Each structure stands twice: as C-alpha cells, then as structure tokens.
C-alpha cells in the first residue's frame, strides 16, 4: 500500500455538520445575525470543516477569519479579529470612513484618534459599524479558530459583537476544543439561537473512506480496522498512520510494539509515525519525574489499567498515588475509566510505550507478570510473561487463557492465544496436550472466528504431523476442519471430505457428521447433495447422534421445502454445544422463506441469527453469511435503506472472502437499482475474476450492469457464458431463473431503438435459448413461479397481467413496478391508454418510494404530461429549475442539498414549490415534465 497524499482530498463524514452551518447562514440572512460554535478535540477536523463550508459559499458570500495563537495571554490583543478586519479593509476594498480608533491599526482608514476617553468602547463601536457596513451588500461570514487560546481582549470584543450585532447577513463561526469553559463560551452557549456543533471521532466506515481518498485505493478491512483502532477515529492521526503505512522504513523507529493486553491490537501493529510521535510525547515529556514514571508504567499495561493492579505494580497507594494520577488526568493524558484509567488516545499510549528502553520495558513487564501470577487474568499474564522473556510461564498462561476465550465465545482471541502457544512450543518440555491437539483446536477456532486462510495452515500442519494409519479418526477430523475452511474460503473442500470418509467405518456417528458436512458443501447442486443428506439423517436417527440428525434434517427439510423438519433441527441444535451449527439453521430457514416469497420473514429470521452470532463471537463468520440472507430478503421486500445499512455494516467487519463476495454482489445490485453506476461497477470489478462463490449471481450483476452502461452486446456475451455452463441446471431453479430474467432484459435492450433484421434474428434465437433453459428447470416455490411468469412475459411480450399479479401477491415492489412499466409499453392502442397511464402512475409511485432512479427516469419519459402542464417549467425560478434537474436525476432532498450547498430543509421547500407550480402529484411526474420541456435528459446529465 502506497500513500499518495498526506491529507484526504475528499471531505469525509461531516455532511450533517456542513448542512447545519449552511442552515445557520440561511438564518443569518433571513432572520438576523447568527453564531455557530464548533467544538472538537485537536485533529478532529474543525479547520477542515470550516474550510469546506467557506469553499462551498462562492463569490456571493464574503468570508474572512483569523486564528488565535497558542500564546494565550501573551498573544497580541485582538490578533484573530485584526486579521479578519485587515481582509475586509485591504482585500475587499472597503472605502475609508470615520474609523479614528481603527485607523491606529489600519492607517488607510484616515487620521487616527488618540484621545483616552472612551477609547475601548469607541474601538468596539467602530468594529461593529465596519462589520455591519460590509454586510449590507452581501452576506458576511467571520470565523475565529481555536477560541480556547484567545486572549482576554479578543474574547471581550467578540462578546460585544455578539450582544450588539442587529443587522442581518452576519454569521460568526467560532471553533474551540472541549470542554469549552470560560465566560465567553458560557455566554454564547446560553444565547438563544446559537448553533452548537460537536465533531465526534470517525467511525470505522468514515476512516475507511478517508484512507481510500488518501491512498488512492480502497484498503483492506483489516487495515481499516487497525488504523481505526490506533487512531481512535481522530482524522489527524488517521492521516499520520496512513502516511506511515505507505512508507515503511521512512523514519518510524524499529521498537517492539506493545503486547495486545486489552485486545486493541497485535504485536505486529505499525509503529507510531515519526511525525506524530513528537506531538504525542510533548505532554508526557513535560511531566515531573514521578508522574512521568507512573505514565510509563501504565503504558506497559495497555490502553487501560485497573487501579489496584497499577497500585501494586507501582508500589504506591493512597494519597501519594492519587496526586500523581490527578496530574496525569488534569493534563489530559489519562481519563478515569470504570475502576481504573485509560489513555485519552491509544496513540499516546503507544508513543509512551515505544519511548521505553528495551531493558526498562522487560523489567516493567516482569513486574506486571509477578503481580498477575495468581491466575485470575491468564491472558494478561501470558502477554507480560512473554514480553519479559519467561517463555514457560507465558505458554501455560496462554493455553489456559485460550480455553477461557473459547468458553466465552471469543474465538479470535482463542486463535491469537493458541498461536502464542505454538510459537513458544518446546518439544522437550512436558505439556498438557501434544502439538497436534493444539493445531486441531487452532484450526477449529479459525473456522469459528472467520480466519479461514490461517486455519487451513494450522490444519495442514496437523495433517503433516499426524500418523494416518495409527490415528485415522484424528486425521479425519483434521481433514474435516480443513475441508470446511477451504469451502468457506473459496467453495472448495470436497476432496478433503471425500478422503476423510474413506478413513471412517460405515454407519458410525463420525461418518454421519462428515456426510452432513459434505452434503452442505455440495449445495447448491441439489441432486449431488440429496443422497449424502438422506444418509446422514438415517445414521443420525439410528445412532441417536443429535448433531448428525440436525445436519440431515436441515438438508432433507430444505430440499423438500419442509419447515417442520427445520423446526425440529432448531430444537435439537439449541441443546448442542455447537453454536456454529445452531447458526446454520436460520440460513436454511431464510432460504425456505425466500423461496416461498415471504421475504420479510426471511430477513427477520436471518437478522435474529446475526444478533445471536455476535453474541456467540461468530459475527465475522456465520454473521457475515447471515447478512447475505438478510440483505437479499430486504432488497426483495423493497426495504432498500435497511438492506444498504446491513450490507455496509457487514462489509466493514472484514468478512471472509466468500461471504464478502456475496455481500459485494448484493451491494452492487442495490447500487445498480438506485442508479449509482460507479458503486455498482466497483462492486462488479471486485468480484468479476474472483474464485469461488456463486458464478451465476456474478453473471446476473455483470449482465445488468452492462445493460445500464449502454452495452447490451456485452450483456448478451455474459448471458451466453451462463447458458453454456452445465451447472445452470444443477442449482436451485429460483437462482437460475434470475439469471435468465437478466438475460431477457438484455435482449429487450438490444432491440432498442431501431434494430436491423439481422439483430432481430439473433435476439429471437437467444430468446428461444432462454425459453429452452426455462423449460429444463423445475419450479421451486412461489418466488420461482413469479420469476418464470416474468421471464415468459419478457420473452413473449405477453402475459404481463399474470406477471403483475404474481409480484403483487408476493409484495415485491421493484419487480411489480418493472412489470407495470413493461405492461404499459405493451398497451399502445388508444383504448388502452388510460389503463397504461394508470399502470405507469402506480409504477412511478413505487419507483419513487424505492428511490429506484433509473426505473423512475424510464417511467417519466413514458408518461405524457397533459396540455395543462405545457410550459409550466418556465414559471420556475432559476434555483427551482436547478433543483428540478437534480430531482429528475433521481436525487433525494439530502443529495440535492449537498450538490447545491444548501440545507436539506431548504431543498425540501424548493421541491414542494416545484410540485405546486407544476401541478404534479409526485416527484416522478415532475421529472416527466422536466424531460418533456428539455430541462432534463442527455443534455443535462439526466441520461
């Protein structure tokens, strides 16, 4: 990864605050002078937000500002306001006036007055008069940054201005760091109408977007998570860490990283960037020696440390320790946290820890290890003992901590601790288990945590060490684990399972378990999976093995559409010690609900499973798979905003590769439906050449994307590849038919607008292929039946009433709107005009509710505005016409506001006025009028 920029060229994560500042300026213009207080810690982005806001205003607004210096009381009085006034006077060309007191600062204003009487009051009055005079012809924004460092004179003058400004078009924007004490800030906070904004730290999604902009490419989720954790979401630290990520060896010191005592990182984490280290160590290095020593001791514990442990290791307690801790808290280096203390920033802790000398670091770790020898905190003991060089103690503590992590469902922590055990392994020292046992446990923990690639390495190492002839069942277990890991990583693994079956006797419980795993891995090829599922169920019933029975019930129940068998499987799974299998149940339940057309129920079942997965520490593995079912159900049910939120959150969690591919395909499909071709193309590019996963889901996305991009011939080529794949007839028919429907839509696109005879013949031949492929498939449930009805209507351009009825019954709004649209196109006769219009209006409402912009534009072009609406767009103001053009593109009020740099409420007012003036009932009708009158369309970016 190479850092291309130090500062993000893209403004990230502050859209609401930017809109709030825009609204404050609207208030200042329309109602009178306004004040906006912008609070946030150092590096949080106050200056960046202010710069973006002022940049968005354009020449219609005059902007001036100044910055308070860190000198505080020793600073030049009025310095930030003098800077702002100088801009007004010298740059903006303000004509001289009777400013006798100001003339002492700015001689061009005329002769200065030196009389002592009322000097300060007259100075303030002249400043007030100058500001109101400048604001008389156009709005004025005055910014003062870093108010926490302001000198007393500046605070006094600002307070005077706030109390005495009366004329409109003046906005004061003041930035400061929390907590925001002091008379001026207290007065401003109490002032009616003051807009108070607090900038929070970035969440992981915002950090990811910031890193993408800085690096020029999307970083992997692990990098995003690591940098988010180390920066605590502070944008300045994100920039520093991103720069260090891209330039290894450019000055970052090669010191041992702090051990992961509290789960905040690992020993391979990037070192604190050199540029940030001096800033971070400025405060600690200025401490008195005893306080500095205590801070260093606390850094060895991690980001957080309990009071009792710190007191024991420090050898201090009572008033003496309290005094030192109070100094560290007052200096904002530590904060009180529950029964102990935490560093205010993780990077402060890292910088202090890295500043320790190697010997000093080892001795302090040894003191912590000695204090923790009672075994109450084995994970911390293992980390400290390891850092102190006590290998035997570290290995024993790590193994005990791994078992505790497993019992508390902390599987990622279990993997880390078992890795430590293996790293510290000594074959000459007696231990509670052998190395193959640790490798087997580690492989299983990787499967549960979602770290599939590492798990494959552990299982392979175990297989290399085990004697297959002496321990066939142990070998079979390692093969089962590796097969499951490979399957979840890239849909392979069948070879390992088949080899394992050869090692197990017929009819045994172990064989039954493996048969269930094999059958699940063979899906969606239903015919191949059916036999192993049935045999597993038979063995499970015969041996009374609940785990085998559950897998058999899931498979046979799914293939037969029997929800009762799935309910029996759930009841049995709830009493097993296998949360992984328990969370497989809702996947099969959601699949059956989807096939039956009950998409809301499918999403509900899967969403309940996600919550359970997170509770059991399986959010990254099983939770990611369940998110695919939730997202799919919500998309089909027309709950697109909820689907987008689920998909975005799951993709942020660094899902395993195969799950991530499925989530990206769904996210790309949703972006495509809403008209975000850039996001859809990015998702398609990420999955187009990847291994594993659903080939046909990728074909569907790529085919529809090609149509949307105006390349139906490429879409047809992709369809040809799908039709020539024998697996198309072996997967679930409802999945196969969705690919055929995408292909049928591509054929309609190929016929637009005026195809020649040869092209019509090729399209007819392809439609014949689609019909033949459809005939070769069975029909699996209500959803599959609806897809078949729609496919036949697309191929034959007939039967649209049946398709509309099918989707209306299943309550799938997008497919319903699409069929209503095509149905209206198929009713050209004059006597069908009213019916066609009614269908278009219903489709328009559905598309508008979904914010399905491409479909809404197609409908708008087909709707014919009546004579009463002719020429109505001429009555719109220039701003309303701008809003209408964006509305016709399918943008929401918030998106329109961002594009035009106005507040969302102002955009909403414009939209209401537009609908009233155009006599339009919906946004889609207004868009249709815009297309008709030439305000929207290809010439205006509307496509």
N, C-alpha and C positions, 0 to 999 in steps of 0.2 A: 504494500500500500504506500503510495507516494503522496505526500501533502502538497497540493498545488497552490494553496493560498493559506495565509495565516488567519484571515478574517473571512467569515462566511459572506459570499456575495448575495446570498438570498436571505431575506428577512424572515425569520422563523418564529412561530409560536406566540406572537403578540397581536393577533388580529383584533381581539376584543378591546384591548387597551388602545390600539390605534383608532378604532371606531369611537371609543369613549372620548379621546382627545378631539376628534372631528366633531363630535356632538357638542363638546364644550365650546368649540369655536362657533358653531351654529348658534349656541345660546348667547355668546358674547355679541354676535352680530345682530341677532333678532331681539334680545331682551335686555342687554346691558353687560358691563364688564364682568368677566368671569375669571376664576382662579382654578388651576389644576395642580394638585400636589401629587408628585410621582415618587414613590418610596421603593427602595430596594437595596440589598446589600451590595458591596463592592463587586464589580464584574458581572452583575446580573443583567445589564443591558439597558440602563436608563438613558445613557447618552445615545445609544443606537436607536432606541425607540423615538427619542426626541428628533434625531436626525432624519429618520424615515418619515415622521409626521411633517416636519417642516419641508422636506423634499416633495411631499405629495401636494403641497398647497399651491404651487405655481406662482406666477407673477401677480395674480390678483390679490395676494396677501403679502404684506410686508413683514419680514421676520428679522429680529435682532436678538442678541443674547450675550451673556457673559458667564464666566465660571469663577466660583470662589476658590481662592488658593488655600493650600493646606496649612498656611502660616497662621490662620485663625486670627487671634487678637493682634498679632504683629503684622498682619496684612495691610496693604494700602486701603484706607477707608473708601467705601463705595466702589471698589475696583470692578466688580462684575457689571454694575449699573453704568459706570463710566464707559466701559467697553461698549455696552449696548447703545448708550446715548451718542457715543462717537460715531457709530454706524449710522444712526439716524441723521446726524448733523452733516457728516462728511461724505458718506457714501450715498445716502438717499437725497442729498441736495436740499435739505431744509433751509428755507430762507431765514436770514438773521431776524431776530426780534428783540424785544426789550428784556433780554435774559442777563441781567447785570451780575447775578451771582454765578450762573453757569458760565459766563464769559471768563471767569477765572480759570476754568478747565479748558474752555474752548474759545480762544481769542477771536475767532471768526464771527462770534455772535455779537460782537460790539464791545463797547467800553465796559470794563468790569467795575463793580461797586464794592468798595472795601469797608463800608460802614459796619460797625459791630452790631447795631440794633437789629434784632430780628433776623440775623444772618441765616441761621439754620432753617427757620420757618420759611423765609423767602426763597432759599435754595429749593426746599421741598416743593413750594408752590410753583416755582419755575419748571421744575422737572415734571410736575403734574400737568401744567399748561402745555409744555412741549409735547408730551405723550398724547394728550387729547387732541392737540392741533394736528399732529401727524396722522392720527387715526381717523380724522374727519373725512378723508377722501377714500381710504380703503382700510380693510381690517389690519390690525397690528398684533403680532404675537411677540411677546417678550419672554425669553427664557433665562432663568438663573439656575445654573447647575451647582450641585454639591453645597446645598444650603447649610448642611451641618458644619461646614468650615467658615461660614460667613462671619465677618467682623460685626461688631455691635452697630456701627453706623449703617451698614448695608441693611441689617435687619430692621432698624428703625425706619429707614426710608421706604423699604418695601411695605412695612406695616402702614405707614402714612398713605402710600399709594392705594393699597387695598381698601382702606377706610374711606378714601376721598374720590376715587375714580367714579364718575357717574355716567359719562357718555358711553355709548355702545362701541362695538368693534375693537375692544381691547381684551386680549387673553394673556394672563400671566401663567406661565408654566414653570414650576419650581421643583427641582429634584433634590432628594436627600436620602441619607441612609437611616434605617431604623435605629433606635426606637422612635426618633422624632420628637425629642423633648425640647423645651425652650419656649419662651413666651410667644415668639412669632408663630411657630408651628402650632402651638396650642390655640392661638387666636384664629389662625387660618382654618384649623380643623373644626372649630366651633362655628365658623362663618356659614350662614345659610347659602346653599348652592355651590359650595366648594366641591369640586370633583376630586375624590381621593382614590388613587390607584396604587396598588401594591403589586410589584412584579415578583411572582413566585419563581422558584427554580424550575428548569425544564424537566418534563417527564422523559421517559426513555424514547418515546416517539419523536419528540422535538429534538433531542440530542442526535437521533439518527438522521433527521433531516438536515440539521446543522453540519454534521460530519459529511454527509453526501455533498453538500454545497462546497465545503472546504476542500475535500479530497478530490472532487470531480468524478467520483464513482460511488456507488452505494456500498457501504461497508457491511461486512457480515454481522449478523445479530450478536455474536459473541463479542466482537469488538465494540459494538454499540453498548452492550450491557456492561462491559468492563470500564469503558470511559465514563458512562453514566454513573457507575458506582464510585469511581475515583474522584470525579468532578463534583459529585452531589448535584448535578444539574446546573451548575454555575456556567454560563456561556463562556466567560473569560477563561476558565480552567479547561473547558472543552476545547477551546481553540489551542491552548498551550499543549494539551495532551495529543490533539490531532497532529500538531506540528511535530511532536516528538515521535509519534507512531510512524510518520512518513520519513523520518531522518534518523535512523538508528546510528549511534556512534558519533553524533554531531555535538557532543559535549555533555550528554547525560552520563552521570557517574556510574561506574560499574560497582555498585554496592549491593549487598544481599538484600533482597526485598523482605519486608516484614511478613511473618507467617500468618496464615489465614485463621486467626484465633476466633474471629466472630463471623466468619462466612462472607466477609466483604471482598475477598479477592484470593489469589493464589500466589505461590512463591515465584511464579514466572511473570507476574504483572509488570507492566512497563514502569520504569523509574520515573520519579518526579522530573518534569522538564527543567532544564537548567535555567531557562528564562523565568519560570515561575518560582523556583526554589528560593532565590534571594528575597523575593517578595514575601513568600510564606514564612521564611525564617527571620524576617525583620523584627517581628514581635517577640518570638522566643529568645532571640539573642540579646534583647534589651532587658531581660528579666534579671532580678537579683539571683545570685548563685544558688541558694537553696530552692527557690521556685523553679529555676531552670532545670535543676537536677530532678525535681519531682515530675516536671513535664516530660523529661526524657524517660523516666521510669514508667510513666503512664503510657507512653508511646509503644513500649515493648509489649504491653498487654493487648494492644489493638486499638480500634477506634473507640471502644467502650471498655470501662473497667469498673468493677464494683468497689464500693468504699472500703469494705472490710479487707478485701484482698490487697488493695493498694496500701492500706494502712499497715498490714502485716509485712508486705514486701519492703515498704519504706522504712519500717522500724520506728514509725512515728504514730501518734494518735492524739486525740484531744485537741486542745486549743492551738498547739503548735502546727498541727497538720491543717486545721481549719483556716488558719491565717494564710498559709501557702496556697491552699486551694482557692480561697477567696480572691487572692491576687490573680490566679490563673483564670478564674471565671470573670472577674472585673475587666481583665484585658481581652476578653472575648476569645480566649484560646480553648477553654473548656466550657461546657454547659452542664448543668445538673441534669441527670437523666435517670429516672426511677431511683434505685438505691445506689447509684454511683455517678459516674461522669462520662461524658463523651466529648471528643474533639469537635469543635464547631464545624470544621471541614475535614473530610477524610484526607485531603491532600496536605493539610497542616500536620496531621499525624505522620503521614508518610515522609514528609520532609524532615521532621524532627528525628524520626527513627533512622532515616538514611544518614543523618548527620553524626550518628554514633560511630565510634571507632570499633573495629571488629572485636577486639578483646573485651571492650566495655559492653558490647551487645551480648556476647556469650555469657558474661558474668551475670548480667541482669536477667537473662532468660533462665539461668540456673537458679537464681533466687526465686523466680516465679514457680519453677518446677518443684523446688523444695516445699513451697507453700501449698502446692496442689497435690502432694503425694497421698493424701487421704482417699483419692479416687473419686471424689464427688463430681469432678469435671474432667473426665478422661481425654476428651478431645483437646482441651486447652493444655492439659499435662503433656500430651503427645507432641503438640507443636512446640512447647517450650523446651521439652527434653530434647527434641530433635535439633532445635536451634542451638542448644547448649552442648551438643555432641554426645549425649547419653543415649546411644542407639538402642540398647536392650530395653530400657525403660520406655523409650518412645514407641518401639514396636508393640510391646504389650499393651500400652495405653491406647494406641491406635486401634488395635484389634477389638478391645473392649468397647471403645467409642463407636466403632463401625457397627457392632451388634446393636448398641443403643440407637444409633441412627436408623437402622433397618426397622426396629420395633416402633419408632416414631415416624416412619414413612419418609425419612429424609434420605432418599436414595442417592441423590447427587453427593451428599456428604459421605454416605457409605462408600461410594466409589472412590472418593478422594482419600479416605482413611485406609481403605484396603490397598490402594496404590502406594500409600506410605509403608504399609506392612511389607509389601512386595519389594519396595526399594530398599528396605532395611533387612531383607531376608538374609539369614546366615544359616546355611545347611548344617553347620557344626554345633548349633545351639538348639537344645530341645525346645519345642513349642507346642501349643495346644492342638494344632492341626498341621497337616502337611501342605506343601506349596500348591498342589493340585486342588485341594479343597478351597484355598484362598482364591485361586484363579477361577474356580467354578462359581463361587459366591460373587466375585467381582464381575464376571460376565453377566450373571443374572441381575445384579444391581444396575449395570449399564443398560440392560434392556428396560428396566423399570424407570430409570431416570431419563431415557431417551438418548444416551450417549452410545449409539449403536456401533460406530466405527471402532471406538476403543474396546467395546465389549467383544467384537469379533477378534481383536488382537489377543484379549485375555483367553477367550475360548480356544483359539488356535494354539496358544502357548500351552494350555492344559492338555489338548489333544496330542501335542508333540511330546509331552511328558508321561502320559498315561499308557499303561500296557493293556492294549485292547483285548488280548486273549485272557488275561487274568481278571480284568475288571470290565466286562462288556457293558454292564448297566451304567457304570460311571462314564464310560466312553459314549454310550448312547445319550446320556444326559448332556454332556458337553456338545455333542452333535446337535441335539435338540436346541440348546441355547444358541449355538452359532447359526443354525438354520433360521431361528426366529429373528435373530439380529440382522441377518442378511435380508430376510424377507421385508423387515420394516425399513431397512436402509434403501434397498433398490429392487424389491419384489423378486429376489432370488431366494434360494434356501431349500428348495425341494430336494435337491441332490443330497444335502446333509440329512434330511429326514428319511429319505428312502434308504440311505446307508445305515442309519440308526435302526430302522425297522428290521434290517437283516440280523441285527445283534440281539433282538428281543424275541422270546418264545411266543408262539401264537396263544391268544386268549388271555395274556397277562394284563394286569392293570397298567403296567408301564407302556405296553404296546398300545393299549386303548388310548392312553393320554397322547401318545405320539400320533396316532391315527387322527385324532381330533385336530391336533395342530396342523398336520399335513393337509387335511380337508379344508381348513380355514385358509391355508396358504394357496390352495388351488383355485379358490374363488377369484374372479367372477366366472371362471369356466365351470358352469354348474354341473355338466354331465360328468366331468372328471372328479368333482368333489362329492358327488352324491354317494358313491359306494363307500369311501372311507368314513363319511359321516354316519352312514347306517351301521357299519361295522363297529364304530366307536360307541354308538348308542347301545348296540347289542352287548358289547363287552361291559359297558358301564352298568347296565341293568343286571347282568349276570354276576358281576363281581361286587356289586353294591359300592362301586367307586363313584362318589358324587362328582368329582372333578371330571372324570371321563364322561359321565352321564350328562353333565352340563354342556360340554362341547358337542356331544351328539345331539342333544335337544336343540341347541342353537342352530346347528346346520340343517337337521331334518325339518325343524319348525320353520326356518327361513325359506327353504326350498319348496315347502308345501303351503306356505302362507298361513301357518297355524300359530296365532298369537298365544293360544293356550299353552303350547309347548314352550314358548319363550317365557311365559309367566312362571311355569314350573322350573325352568332353568334359573330364573332370577331368584326364586325362593331357595333353591339349593345353593346357589352361589353366595347368597348372603350369609351362609353358615360355614363357608370355606375360608381358609387362610390364604386367599389369593385375590387381592384387590385388582390385580391386572385382569383376571378373568371376569370378576364382577363388573368391571367397567367395559368389558366386551359386550355384555348383554344389551346395554342401551344402543350400541351401534346396530345390532341386529333388529332391535325393536324399531329404531328410527327408520331403518331401511324398509321394513314392512309397512309402517305408517305412510311412508313416502309413496310406495307402490300403490297403496290404497287411495292415495290422493289427499290424505289428512296431513297436510304439510305443517300446520301449526302444532299438531300433536307431535310430529316427528321432531320439530325444533325444540319443543318443550322437553321431551324425553332426553334428547342429546344435551340440552343445556343443563338439566339436572345432573347428567353424567359428568359434565365439565366441572361443576361445583364439587362433586364427590371426588373427582380426580385430583383437584387441587388440595382437597382436604387430606388425601392419602399420599400426597407428594408425587402424583403422576400427571401433573398438569402439562408438562412438556411432552410426554409420550402419549398416553391414552387421551389426555385432554386435547391435544392437537388433532388427533383423529376425530374425536367427537365434535370438535369445532367445524370440521368439514361437513358433518351431517347437519349441525345447527345452521351454518351459513347457507347450505343448499336449501333446507326447508324454509328459511326466512325469505330467500330470494323467490322461490316458487310461490310463497304465500303473499308476495308483494310487500313484505316488510323490509324494504331495502336499506333504510337507515340503520336498523338494528343489525342486519346482515353485515353491513360495512363495518360497524363497530366491532362485531365478533371477529371478523376476518383480520382487521387491522391489529387488534389486541393479540390474536393468536400468532400472527406473523412477527410481532415484536418479541415473542417469547423464545425465539430461536428454535422453532420446531424442527424435528428430524427431517432429513432431505425429502423422503417420500411424502410425508404429511405436508411439508412446506410446498411441494409442487402442487398438491391438490388444493391447498389454500390459495396459492397464486392463481391457479386456473379459475377458481371461483371469483377471486377479486378482479381478475382480468375480465371475466364475463360481466360482472356487475358494472365495471367501468365502461365497458362497451355499450351496455344497455343505456347508460346515462350520458353517453356521448363524449367521454374522456378518452379519446383515441390514443393520446400519449401514454396514459397509465395502462391502457389495455395492451398497447404494443410492447411496453416494458415487461408486463407480466408474460406475454406470449414469448418474447425473446428469452426470458429466463427459463422457460420450460420446454421450448421447441426441440432442443437437442439433448435434453437430459435423459438419463437412463431410468428405467423403472416407472412405476405409476401407470395411470390409465392413458394408454395411447389414444384412445378414441375421444376422451374428454379434451385432450390437447388438439386433436383434429377438429373438433367442434369449435373451439375457441379460435383457432387459426383460420378456419374457413369463414366464420362470421366476421372476423377482423378484416380479412381480405375484401369481403363484400363492402364493409363500412369504409375501407380505404379506396374504394372505387376500382378494385382489381378482381372482378368476378372470375376471370380466367384462372388466376392463381387459386381462388377458392375451389374451382372445379378440379384443378390438379390435385389439391389436397383431398377432395372427395374421392377421386379415383384411387388414391393410395388406400383410403379406408375401405372402399368397396372391394379391393383386391386382397385384403387381409382376411385369411380364413377365420381368424379369431372373432371377427364381427358376428358370426352366427353362434359363437360359443358363450358369449357374455349375456348378461341379463338383457332381455329384449327391450325393456324400457330405456336402458342405457344406449343400446344400438340405435333405436329409433330417433333419439335426439340428434345423433349424427346425421341420419337420413333427412330429418327435417331441416337441419342446417344446409345440407346439400340441395334440398328442394328450394330453399330461399335463394341460394346462389344461382340456381337455374333461372329463377324469375329476374334476378339482377342481370343475368347475361342477355335477356331478351329486351332490356331497356336501353335506349328508347326505340330504335328502329333497326332491328336485326335483319341481316340478309338471309337469303334462303338457306345457304349452307350452314349458318349458325343455328337457324331454327331446326334444321335436321339434326345437328349434333346435340342440341338441347333435348329434342324429342327422344333421341337414343339414350341420353343419360337419364331422362325421366323413366324410360322403360326399365333401365337398370335399377333405379330406385324402387319401382313398383315390384320388381322381381325380388329384390332384397327384403322388402317388406313382407312379401308372401312367404318367404322362407323362415320368418320368425314367428314364434308363438305370440300370445298376448298374455301378459303377466300383470293383471290388476287394472284398476280404473285409470291410473295415470298412463299406463302403456296404451290403453284403449283410446285415450284422448290424443296421445301423440300419433297414433295410427290414423285417427279421423282427420287430424290436421294435415298429416303427410299426404293423404289421398286428396284432400281438397287442394293442396298446393300443386300436386302433380296434374290433377284433372281440371283445376279451376272450377270445381263444382263441389257441392256438399258443404258449403260454408255454414249453412244453418245448423247442421249437425256439429260442426267444429265449435261454433259459438256456444251451442247448448252444452257440449262436453266441458268446455273450460268454465262456463258459468256455474255448472254443477260442482266443479272442483274448487271454485273460488280462487282461480289463478288470474289476477288482474292483467298481467302483461300479455300473456298468451291470448286472453279474451280480447284485449284491445287490438292486438295484432290481427286476429281473425275478423274482428269487426271492421277494421280498416280494409283488409283484402276483400271482405264481403261487399263493402260499399263500392270498391273498384269494379267488382263483378256485376254491378247493377247499373248499366249505362242507360237503360231505357227511361224515357221521360216519366212513365207511370211509377217507376221505382225510385225516382229522385227523392221524394220525401222520406222513403224508408232508408235510402242510402245516407241522407243527411242526418237522420236520427241516429243511425249507427255511428257515423263519424263523430257526432257530438258526444255520444257515450264514450267512444274510444278516446276522444280528446280529454274528457274529464279523468278517465283512468290514467292516461299518459301523464297528465299534469300532476295528479296526486303522487305518482311514482317518480316524477321528475325524469321521465324517460325522454330526454331531449330529442334524440334522432327520430323516434317514432312520432313525437309531438310535431316536429317540423314537417314530416311527411303528411300527417293529417291536416296540418294548417294549409299546406299547398293544395290539398284536395278540396278543402272546404271553400265554398264560393260565397264571399261576403255579399249581402243583398244590396240593392240600389240605395237604400237609406244610409249605407255606410260609405258610399263613394266619396272620396276626397276628404274624409274626416281627419286623416293624419295631418292635413295642412293646418288644422286648428291647434295642433300641439306646439308647445314651446320647444325651443332648441334642446333644452335639457330633457324634456319628456320624450323627444324623438330619440335622443341618445339612449335613454332607459328602454324605450320600446325595441330598439335594435338588439340590445343585450337580452331583453326578455324573449325575443324571437329566437335567440340562440339557445334558449332553454335554461338561462341562468336564474338562480334563486335571488331573493332580495339581498341576502348577505353577499353573494358573489357580485351582484351589480354594485353594491356599496363599495366593495373592495376595488373593483375595476375603476369606478368613478371617484374614489376617495371621498365618499360621503358616508354618513351613518346609515345602518340598516333601516332605522325608523324613517329617515328621510327618503330612502329608496322606496319603502312601502307606501309612503304618501304619494310619491310620483306614480307608482303603479295604480293606486286607487284612482287618481285623477285621469290617467290614461284610459282605464276601463270605462269610466263615466263618460268621457268625451267621445269614445269610440262606440258607445252603446254595446260593449262586449260583455258577455256574461262570464267568460273565463279568460285566462291568460292565453290559452291556445287560440281562441277566437281573435284576440288582439294580435297575436302573431300572424294569423292568416291575413288580416287586414294589412299588416306591415309587409308581408310578402307580395300581396296584390298591388300595393301602392309603390313598391320598389324600395321601401326603407330597409328591407332585409332581403337576404339572398346572397348569391355568389359575390356580388359586388361589394357586400358589406361584411363578408366573413361568415355569413349565416349558413353557407353550404346549401 
